[in-house]
Amino acid sequence: MATTANPTRADFEALLNEQLGGAGDEGFEGRVVKGTVTAIENGMAVIDVGLKSEGRVALKEFERGEEDGSHGLTVGSEVEVFVDRVENADGEAMLSRDRARREAAWDKLESEFGEGKRVDGRIFGRVKGGFTVDLDGAVAFLPGSQVDIRPVRDVGPLMDMPQPFQILKMDRRRGNIVVSRRAVLEETRAEQRSELIDKLAEGQVIDGVVKNITDYGAFVDLGGIDGLLHVTDMSYKRVNHPNEVINIGDTVTVQIIRINPETQRISLGMKQLESDPWDGVGAKYPVGMKLTGTVTNITEYGAFVEIEPGIEGLVHVSEMSWTKKNVHPGKIVSTSQEVEVMVLEVDSEKRRISLGLKQAQRNPWEEFADAHPVGSKVTGEVKNATEFGLFIGLPGDVDGMVHMSDIAWGISGEDALALHRKGEEVEAVVLDVDVEKERISLGMKQLEKGAPAAGVAAAGGSLKRNDVVTVTVLEVRDGGLEVQVGDDGATGFIKRSDLGRDRDEQRPDRFQVGQKLDAMVTGFDRSKKPNFSVKARQIAEEKEAVAQFGSSDSGASLGDILGEALKKQGE
């Protein structure tokens, strides 16, 4: 039976359990406890933590980072270690100083994470997708996107350097910590921006260094804060890309145009420090003035022409050419080409100048009218055949039209159109030129043998409507007869239906070339060429006979009347 003076082994066990909270030696496992160094041998520290047996910990786990690798331990030193197992196969306690340090670090990090504080650490390794960071014993993951505000090509200078981090996520059970260096930089930068912005004012002129260039502008460092210098604010003249004006590293003088206190964005300008070329532009370039400029840009709706540095005008596509309609401006002018233009309109407030390219050249229809008066002959190529006529290419890059009725005599317009093809060279006479409507009327049939000159009365000027003349058959066609008055008189045409009153008389094949017959002038076409009709002559003679010899109501037949009239004429 155990007594106080003579305790048994069970009494010692009970006393130990009471001291450790009733868990026995197993209560030590997974905990950080204090121990005493009892010996230092063979690079190991022997530590007594109050268990059945002592444990051994490598001295390198106690190294404090000095170059000489000192650990600062002596026999009797008190240290904190982590109990991994109470007893291993050799009967020793398994202890770890590194685990103790990590556990202490986790406790501290959890507290700081809850309070939103920054933590100190060192980047010491590279892994897939980022880097590893030592947070005083605890290992954290630093994603590549969280290293800096902008992508960093070389992380070498940041390795093994103590610096602050922000904890983004923690999971102690999985041993997972995610940190960010970028968050710290952004927070620090925001504080600095607020301080710097308070010292800046709109309209202030300040020097800065070009930090970065993009297609739309450049970022200028104003001494810890960046401002955007937009490409449109670099110069009054057209700037296609910022690197035409500035380069990275250049020191530039800029004016603060605008400060947005909410977004803390600063807009800068360089052209605001120059004199405005648009001042007095209306007096300098009056409407109607001709000048020379350089094509700077071409669009679907026109071309921009620089008439002096900083001043551009637009030549609308409708003002580019007299003759080329619905053509892309790029087919008329090219970039960097020098052109002569005329000022059409100036709007100083909107900074717009309308220019005309064609107005600087003479109207080609006026030139054509001066060089080719009505009645003159021209030669050109058939550009196009339409259902109503032929378009002929003429000198001066203009077109003239031959109406289907003016292509040939004696045939229908459709048949006349079929006689000519695109690309064929033809000869025509000028009938009319309308400069305002940009139209030129031509005739081809007027050049046929015996045809009256364009714009001139019929040959001899003696023919008039209802005259009965003797004509000679020049040509027999299916549609009628081509005839001529006298030997050198005007030529005309007798339609098939006008060859006689009866159907049998309306056959052209009953006539021969050279045969003479009497016909009546029934009218003139627009080229003053006469139209003849045998039928109209017959009807007129019949009416005249009835008027002279009485009406058919007297009992005499029409044949009797005509016979009597012919007999009288014979006498």
ZADRENFI-737711 format. One line per 5 residues: number of its first residue (from 1); their letters; for each residue y, x, z of C-alpha. Coordinates in Angstrom, 2 decimals, padded with zeros to 5 digits, always signed. Layout:
N
NUM = a = Y:X:Z; ...
REM end
This chain:
571
1 = matta = +000.00:+000.00:+000.00; +003.38:+001.43:-001.05; +006.13:+002.11:+001.42; +009.77:+003.15:+001.12; +008.92:+006.60:+002.47
6 = nptra = +006.02:+006.97:+000.09; +006.86:+005.13:-003.23; +004.21:+004.70:-005.87; +004.42:+005.17:-009.64; +004.91:+001.45:-010.05
11 = dfeal = +007.89:+001.59:-007.69; +009.53:+004.22:-009.89; +008.89:+002.09:-012.98; +010.42:-000.97:-011.35; +013.44:+001.02:-010.24
16 = lneql = +013.90:+002.37:-013.79; +013.57:-001.10:-015.32; +016.17:-002.38:-012.92; +018.54:+000.40:-013.91; +018.01:-000.26:-017.65
21 = ggagd = +018.25:-004.01:-017.39; +014.57:-004.70:-017.16; +013.73:-003.31:-020.61; +011.98:-000.09:-019.58; +012.12:+002.91:-021.89
26 = egfeg = +012.16:+000.52:-024.85; +015.65:-000.63:-023.80; +017.03:+002.73:-024.91; +015.96:+002.38:-028.52; +018.76:+001.55:-030.96
31 = rvvkg = +021.48:+002.38:-028.45; +024.07:+005.09:-027.99; +023.67:+006.75:-024.58; +025.06:+009.75:-022.77; +022.90:+012.82:-022.18
36 = tvtai = +023.10:+016.33:-020.78; +022.34:+019.54:-022.68; +019.59:+021.29:-020.73; +018.92:+024.11:-023.17; +019.97:+025.59:-026.52
41 = engma = +017.18:+027.26:-028.47; +016.09:+027.87:-032.05; +019.10:+026.05:-033.51; +018.35:+022.96:-031.45; +020.00:+021.40:-028.41
46 = vidvg = +017.60:+020.05:-025.79; +019.14:+016.90:-024.30; +018.09:+014.84:-021.30; +019.08:+011.15:-021.54; +017.04:+010.02:-018.49
51 = lkseg = +013.84:+009.18:-020.34; +010.32:+010.37:-019.61; +010.89:+013.31:-021.90; +013.83:+015.15:-023.37; +014.86:+015.10:-027.02
56 = rvalk = +015.95:+017.70:-029.52; +018.99:+017.51:-031.82; +019.92:+020.07:-034.49; +023.05:+022.02:-033.58; +024.52:+021.42:-037.05
61 = eferg = +024.98:+017.76:-036.09; +027.46:+018.92:-033.48; +029.45:+021.19:-035.77; +033.11:+020.31:-035.60; +034.09:+021.41:-039.13
66 = eedgs = +035.42:+024.85:-038.31; +034.73:+027.62:-040.81; +032.61:+029.56:-038.29; +030.30:+026.57:-037.87; +030.79:+026.41:-034.07
71 = hgltv = +029.41:+023.42:-032.19; +031.06:+023.93:-028.80; +027.94:+023.13:-026.78; +026.79:+024.85:-023.61; +024.07:+024.08:-021.09
76 = gseve = +025.36:+021.22:-019.00; +027.60:+019.72:-021.71; +027.60:+015.93:-021.83; +027.17:+014.37:-025.25; +026.61:+010.94:-026.79
81 = vfvdr = +023.50:+010.50:-028.90; +021.66:+007.66:-030.60; +018.13:+006.92:-029.36; +016.02:+006.29:-032.44; +012.66:+006.26:-030.57
86 = venad = +011.82:+006.79:-026.90; +008.77:+008.88:-027.71; +007.34:+010.35:-030.87; +003.89:+011.78:-031.57; +004.80:+014.96:-029.66
91 = geaml = +005.90:+012.99:-026.63; +009.59:+013.79:-027.20; +012.52:+011.37:-027.49; +013.96:+011.14:-031.01; +017.75:+011.51:-030.75
96 = srdra = +020.57:+011.74:-033.33; +024.16:+012.84:-032.95; +025.02:+011.70:-036.52; +023.75:+008.19:-035.83; +025.76:+008.11:-032.62
101 = rreaa = +028.85:+009.12:-034.50; +028.21:+006.47:-037.18; +027.70:+003.74:-034.64; +030.91:+004.69:-032.90; +032.66:+004.76:-036.24
106 = wdkle = +031.33:+001.31:-037.15; +032.61:-000.10:-033.87; +036.02:+001.35:-034.54; +036.06:+000.25:-038.20; +035.11:-003.33:-037.33
111 = sefge = +037.98:-003.48:-034.90; +040.46:-002.05:-037.42; +039.12:-004.28:-040.22; +039.67:-007.34:-038.05; +043.26:-006.27:-037.40
116 = gkrvd = +043.90:-005.40:-041.08; +044.71:-001.78:-040.30; +044.37:+001.14:-042.65; +041.63:+003.71:-041.95; +041.51:+007.44:-042.63
121 = grifg = +038.77:+008.99:-044.72; +037.80:+011.62:-047.27; +036.34:+011.22:-050.77; +033.30:+013.48:-050.80; +030.97:+012.32:-053.58
126 = rvkgg = +030.67:+010.55:-056.94; +028.26:+007.66:-057.56; +027.74:+005.12:-060.32; +030.82:+002.96:-060.61; +032.92:+004.87:-058.10
131 = ftvdl = +032.94:+007.32:-055.22; +031.68:+007.77:-051.63; +034.13:+008.05:-048.75; +033.49:+009.47:-045.26; +035.21:+007.28:-042.63
136 = dgava = +034.65:+009.59:-039.66; +030.88:+009.25:-039.81; +030.48:+005.97:-041.68; +029.97:+006.13:-045.45; +031.96:+003.67:-047.60
141 = flpgs = +032.03:+002.89:-051.34; +035.28:+003.32:-053.32; +035.11:+001.48:-056.73; +036.61:+003.35:-059.66; +039.16:+000.57:-060.22
146 = qvdir = +040.42:+000.97:-056.65; +041.22:+004.69:-056.83; +044.78:+004.35:-058.12; +047.27:+001.85:-059.54; +046.71:+003.29:-063.02
151 = pvrdv = +043.47:+004.80:-064.39; +042.94:+008.37:-063.14; +041.31:+010.81:-065.52; +040.77:+013.65:-063.00; +039.84:+012.76:-059.41
156 = gplmd = +039.33:+016.42:-058.45; +042.65:+016.79:-056.59; +041.77:+013.78:-054.42; +038.35:+015.06:-053.29; +037.90:+016.11:-049.60
161 = mpqpf = +041.53:+015.31:-048.87; +042.26:+013.16:-045.78; +044.06:+010.01:-046.91; +044.40:+006.36:-045.92; +042.21:+003.53:-047.25
166 = qilkm = +042.12:-000.24:-046.89; +038.78:-001.88:-046.00; +038.05:-004.71:-048.45; +034.58:-005.75:-047.17; +032.15:-004.85:-044.36
171 = drrrg = +028.49:-005.76:-043.70; +027.08:-003.83:-040.72; +023.60:-005.28:-041.04; +023.30:-003.92:-044.59; +025.41:-000.85:-043.83
176 = nivvs = +027.85:-001.78:-046.62; +031.58:-000.88:-046.59; +033.94:-001.23:-049.57; +037.37:+000.43:-049.39; +040.45:+000.68:-051.63
181 = rravl = +042.99:+003.43:-052.09; +044.88:+001.37:-054.64; +045.73:-001.35:-052.12; +047.39:+001.24:-049.88; +049.38:+002.66:-052.81
186 = eetra = +050.53:-000.78:-053.94; +051.63:-001.70:-050.45; +053.48:+001.57:-050.06; +054.98:+001.23:-053.50; +056.16:-002.31:-052.78
191 = eqrse = +057.93:-001.08:-049.67; +059.56:+001.72:-051.63; +060.54:-000.65:-054.46; +062.25:-002.99:-052.04; +064.24:-000.12:-050.56
196 = lidkl = +065.19:+001.23:-054.01; +066.07:-002.16:-055.50; +068.49:-002.76:-052.64; +070.36:+000.33:-053.82; +070.53:-000.79:-057.49
201 = aegqv = +072.85:-003.32:-059.14; +073.08:-004.99:-062.55; +075.44:-003.12:-064.88; +074.82:+000.17:-063.10; +074.37:+003.25:-065.32
206 = idgvv = +071.60:+005.56:-064.15; +069.46:+008.44:-065.44; +065.69:+008.16:-065.61; +062.62:+009.87:-067.03; +060.44:+008.25:-069.71
211 = knitd = +057.08:+007.74:-068.03; +055.10:+005.72:-070.58; +055.57:+004.34:-074.10; +054.07:+001.15:-075.54; +054.51:-000.74:-078.81
216 = ygafv = +057.10:-003.03:-077.23; +059.12:-000.51:-075.22; +059.09:+002.29:-072.66; +058.78:+002.52:-068.87; +061.47:+004.67:-067.28
221 = dlggi = +061.10:+006.15:-063.78; +064.34:+005.60:-061.88; +063.30:+007.74:-058.92; +060.28:+005.94:-057.48; +060.65:+002.65:-059.29
226 = dgllh = +060.02:+001.85:-062.97; +062.22:-000.16:-065.29; +061.34:-001.51:-068.75; +063.44:-000.37:-071.69; +062.56:-002.90:-074.41
231 = vtdms = +062.47:-001.71:-078.01; +065.22:-004.19:-078.98; +067.54:-002.66:-076.37; +067.12:+000.94:-077.51; +069.54:+000.81:-080.43
236 = ykrvn = +071.57:-001.61:-082.53; +069.73:-000.42:-085.62; +066.18:-001.51:-086.35; +063.55:+000.42:-084.34; +059.98:-000.10:-085.53
241 = hpnev = +058.41:+001.88:-082.66; +059.93:+003.37:-079.47; +058.72:+006.88:-080.31; +061.26:+006.91:-083.15; +063.97:+007.16:-080.47
246 = inigd = +062.42:+008.67:-077.31; +059.37:+010.61:-076.13; +057.43:+010.80:-072.85; +059.19:+013.17:-070.44; +062.68:+012.65:-071.94
251 = tvtvq = +065.56:+012.15:-069.55; +067.59:+009.15:-070.73; +070.77:+007.45:-069.57; +070.30:+003.70:-069.31; +072.13:+000.66:-068.02
256 = iirin = +070.52:-001.86:-065.68; +070.68:-005.14:-067.59; +068.84:-007.42:-065.19; +067.05:-007.29:-061.82; +064.57:-010.03:-060.89
261 = petqr = +064.45:-010.12:-057.07; +061.29:-012.23:-057.02; +059.14:-010.11:-059.32; +061.15:-006.92:-058.65; +061.23:-006.22:-062.38
266 = islgm = +064.10:-004.20:-063.81; +065.25:-004.51:-067.44; +067.08:-001.53:-068.93; +069.15:-000.93:-072.05; +070.45:+002.03:-074.04
271 = kqles = +072.36:+000.33:-076.84; +074.61:-001.34:-074.27; +076.20:+002.09:-073.74; +077.16:+002.28:-077.44; +079.95:+000.53:-079.33
276 = dpwdg = +078.82:-002.76:-080.91; +078.80:-002.42:-084.72; +079.07:-006.21:-085.06; +082.63:-006.24:-083.72; +084.93:-007.23:-086.60
281 = vgaky = +082.05:-007.48:-089.08; +083.51:-010.61:-090.68; +086.67:-008.81:-091.79; +084.76:-005.70:-092.76; +082.31:-007.54:-095.03
286 = pvgmk = +084.06:-010.57:-096.60; +082.10:-013.15:-098.59; +081.72:-012.08:-102.22; +081.82:-008.37:-101.48; +079.28:-006.21:-103.31
291 = ltgtv = +077.74:-003.25:-101.49; +074.68:-001.01:-101.38; +072.04:-001.13:-098.65; +068.50:-000.02:-097.81; +065.52:-002.38:-097.54
296 = tnite = +064.15:-002.02:-093.99; +061.64:-004.85:-093.71; +059.92:-007.33:-096.03; +058.62:-010.76:-094.97; +057.29:-013.82:-096.77
301 = ygafv = +060.70:-015.49:-096.62; +062.81:-012.55:-097.75; +063.85:-008.94:-097.18; +066.12:-007.33:-094.57; +068.70:-004.90:-095.92
306 = eiepg = +070.58:-002.45:-093.69; +074.17:-002.14:-094.90; +075.16:+000.25:-092.09; +073.39:+001.57:-088.95; +072.90:-001.39:-086.62
311 = ieglv = +073.82:-004.10:-089.14; +071.19:-005.81:-091.27; +071.44:-008.79:-093.56; +068.76:-011.09:-094.91; +068.18:-011.60:-098.62
316 = hvsem = +066.35:-014.92:-098.72; +063.55:-015.19:-101.25; +065.57:-017.79:-103.17; +068.41:-015.28:-103.63; +066.30:-012.36:-104.87
321 = swtkk = +065.95:-012.96:-108.62; +067.37:-015.19:-111.32; +064.11:-015.41:-113.19; +061.23:-014.68:-110.75; +060.61:-017.91:-108.85
326 = nvhpg = +058.05:-018.40:-106.06; +057.22:-014.68:-106.01; +056.58:-012.68:-102.81; +059.62:-010.49:-102.01; +057.34:-007.44:-101.92
331 = kivst = +056.87:-007.76:-105.68; +060.63:-007.55:-106.27; +061.74:-004.86:-103.79; +060.03:-002.24:-101.63; +060.74:-000.75:-098.20
336 = sqeve = +063.32:+002.09:-098.18; +064.56:+001.06:-101.62; +068.34:+001.13:-102.17; +069.63:-002.11:-103.63; +072.97:-003.63:-104.55
341 = vmvle = +073.68:-006.94:-102.83; +076.49:-009.46:-102.43; +077.68:-010.94:-099.11; +077.07:-014.71:-099.18; +077.75:-015.71:-095.55
346 = vdsek = +078.68:-014.00:-092.25; +078.02:-015.46:-088.77; +079.37:-012.97:-086.19; +078.34:-015.06:-083.18; +074.70:-015.31:-084.24
351 = rrisl = +074.81:-011.78:-085.69; +073.61:-012.94:-089.07; +074.61:-011.92:-092.58; +073.21:-013.67:-095.63; +072.98:-011.46:-098.70
356 = glkqa = +072.18:-012.12:-102.33; +070.36:-009.73:-104.62; +070.61:-011.75:-107.82; +074.33:-012.43:-107.29; +075.00:-008.70:-107.68
361 = qrnpw = +073.66:-008.98:-111.25; +074.95:-011.03:-114.15; +073.34:-014.39:-114.84; +070.75:-013.67:-117.57; +071.33:-017.07:-119.17
366 = eefad = +075.02:-016.22:-119.60; +074.05:-012.89:-121.13; +071.63:-014.62:-123.49; +074.20:-017.23:-124.54; +076.70:-014.50:-125.36
371 = ahpvg = +074.18:-012.44:-127.31; +072.41:-015.37:-129.05; +074.73:-018.25:-129.98; +073.39:-021.58:-131.21; +071.84:-021.17:-134.67
376 = skvtg = +070.80:-017.55:-134.22; +067.21:-016.45:-134.71; +065.10:-014.98:-131.90; +061.57:-013.58:-131.68; +059.37:-013.89:-128.63
381 = evkna = +055.87:-014.22:-127.26; +054.30:-017.56:-126.37; +054.09:-017.39:-122.57; +052.63:-020.81:-121.95; +051.67:-023.99:-123.79
386 = tefgl = +052.21:-027.31:-122.01; +051.63:-030.90:-123.02; +055.24:-031.22:-124.15; +055.98:-027.86:-125.79; +055.80:-024.08:-125.90
391 = figlp = +057.54:-021.62:-123.55; +058.70:-018.48:-125.37; +059.55:-015.19:-123.62; +063.02:-014.05:-124.69; +065.18:-010.93:-124.20
396 = gdvdg = +066.68:-010.67:-120.70; +063.48:-011.83:-118.98; +064.28:-015.50:-119.65; +062.17:-018.20:-121.25; +063.06:-020.72:-123.92
401 = mvhms = +061.22:-023.94:-124.72; +060.22:-025.31:-128.12; +059.69:-029.04:-127.76; +056.58:-030.33:-129.47; +058.75:-032.29:-131.92
406 = diawg = +060.49:-029.05:-133.01; +057.37:-027.02:-133.80; +056.57:-028.23:-137.33; +057.48:-030.94:-139.87; +055.21:-033.74:-140.94
411 = isged = +052.55:-033.56:-138.20; +052.27:-034.98:-134.72; +053.47:-032.97:-131.72; +049.91:-032.66:-130.41; +048.71:-031.21:-133.71
416 = alalh = +051.68:-028.85:-133.80; +050.88:-027.56:-130.29; +047.33:-026.81:-131.38; +048.62:-024.41:-134.05; +049.83:-021.82:-131.49
421 = rkgee = +048.17:-019.83:-128.71; +049.34:-017.93:-125.65; +050.32:-014.35:-126.46; +051.22:-015.14:-130.08; +054.55:-013.78:-131.35
426 = veavv = +056.70:-016.43:-133.00; +060.16:-016.80:-134.53; +062.55:-019.58:-133.55; +066.16:-020.65:-133.76; +068.44:-021.31:-130.78
431 = ldvdv = +069.29:-025.03:-130.55; +071.03:-025.15:-127.17; +071.72:-023.04:-124.02; +072.44:-024.76:-120.68; +073.53:-022.00:-118.27
436 = ekeri = +073.85:-024.27:-115.21; +070.39:-025.77:-115.60; +068.98:-022.42:-116.78; +067.48:-023.95:-119.91; +067.21:-022.65:-123.47
441 = slgmk = +066.11:-025.04:-126.24; +064.51:-023.52:-129.32; +063.24:-024.84:-132.66; +060.59:-023.47:-134.99; +060.40:-026.11:-137.71
446 = qlekg = +064.08:-025.53:-138.49; +063.08:-022.19:-139.99; +060.71:-023.80:-142.52; +061.67:-023.66:-146.21; +064.25:-026.29:-147.08
451 = apaag = +065.00:-027.24:-143.47; +068.70:-027.70:-142.58; +070.26:-025.01:-140.40; +070.31:-025.80:-136.70; +073.48:-027.54:-135.66
456 = vaaag = +074.55:-028.08:-139.31; +074.64:-031.35:-141.24; +072.10:-032.09:-143.98; +072.36:-030.09:-147.22; +075.41:-031.09:-149.20
461 = gslkr = +076.59:-033.21:-146.28; +076.49:-036.21:-148.69; +073.43:-038.07:-147.42; +073.92:-041.00:-145.13; +071.80:-043.79:-143.73
466 = ndvvt = +070.62:-046.45:-146.27; +071.31:-044.16:-149.25; +068.66:-044.45:-152.00; +067.91:-041.07:-153.55; +065.36:-039.54:-155.86
471 = vtvle = +063.08:-037.06:-154.14; +060.38:-034.66:-155.32; +056.99:-034.40:-153.62; +056.58:-030.90:-152.12; +053.31:-031.44:-150.26
476 = vrdgg = +050.76:-034.22:-149.85; +049.36:-034.62:-146.33; +047.16:-037.15:-144.59; +050.13:-038.37:-142.59; +052.50:-038.69:-145.55
481 = levqv = +054.59:-036.74:-148.02; +056.88:-033.74:-147.59; +059.73:-034.33:-150.05; +063.00:-032.73:-151.14; +066.22:-034.15:-152.54
486 = gddga = +066.88:-032.52:-155.91; +065.93:-028.92:-156.50; +067.63:-027.34:-153.48; +068.61:-030.31:-151.36; +067.52:-031.34:-147.90
491 = tgfik = +063.85:-031.75:-147.19; +062.38:-034.67:-145.32; +059.21:-036.56:-144.66; +057.91:-039.95:-145.72; +055.37:-041.30:-143.26
496 = rsdlg = +052.18:-042.87:-144.58; +053.29:-046.31:-143.37; +056.59:-045.93:-145.29; +054.99:-045.23:-148.70; +054.91:-048.94:-149.62
501 = rdrde = +054.76:-052.52:-148.39; +051.13:-053.06:-149.34; +048.23:-051.17:-147.75; +047.06:-049.93:-151.16; +050.47:-048.37:-151.72
506 = qrpdr = +050.28:-046.46:-148.39; +047.71:-043.96:-149.65; +049.26:-040.45:-149.89; +046.52:-039.33:-152.30; +047.98:-041.52:-155.07
511 = fqvgq = +050.91:-039.07:-155.29; +050.94:-035.58:-156.70; +053.03:-032.47:-155.94; +056.07:-032.47:-158.24; +056.08:-036.25:-158.69
516 = kldam = +059.48:-037.92:-158.32; +060.10:-041.24:-156.60; +062.98:-043.21:-155.14; +063.30:-043.59:-151.36; +065.86:-044.77:-148.83
521 = vtgfd = +067.37:-042.60:-146.08; +066.42:-044.36:-142.84; +067.92:-041.84:-140.39; +068.16:-038.25:-139.20; +066.37:-036.37:-136.46
526 = rskkp = +068.29:-034.28:-133.89; +068.31:-031.29:-136.26; +069.98:-033.47:-138.93; +066.92:-033.53:-141.15; +066.68:-036.86:-143.06
531 = nfsvk = +063.82:-039.37:-142.82; +062.87:-041.27:-146.03; +061.07:-044.57:-146.70; +059.83:-046.18:-149.93; +058.97:-049.35:-148.03
536 = arqia = +062.53:-049.71:-146.73; +063.87:-049.29:-150.29; +061.52:-052.03:-151.55; +062.58:-054.44:-148.81; +066.26:-053.72:-149.47
541 = eekea = +065.87:-054.33:-153.22; +064.07:-057.60:-152.58; +066.86:-058.84:-150.34; +069.44:-057.82:-152.94; +067.56:-059.67:-155.71
546 = vaqfg = +067.33:-062.83:-153.65; +071.04:-062.63:-152.92; +071.91:-062.27:-156.62; +069.53:-064.74:-158.27; +069.14:-067.38:-155.65
551 = ssdsg = +066.81:-068.32:-152.90; +063.15:-068.90:-153.46; +063.79:-072.51:-152.35; +065.06:-073.32:-155.93; +061.49:-073.54:-157.12
556 = aslgd = +061.35:-070.16:-158.82; +058.78:-067.75:-157.45; +059.66:-064.36:-156.01; +057.95:-062.80:-159.03; +060.15:-064.83:-161.38
561 = ilgea = +063.24:-063.71:-159.54; +062.24:-060.04:-159.55; +061.20:-060.30:-163.22; +064.53:-061.76:-164.15; +066.30:-059.07:-162.17
566 = lkkqg = +064.35:-056.32:-163.86; +065.01:-057.85:-167.29; +068.71:-057.94:-166.57; +068.62:-054.34:-165.40; +066.82:-053.40:-168.62
571 = e = +069.46:-055.05:-170.78
REM end
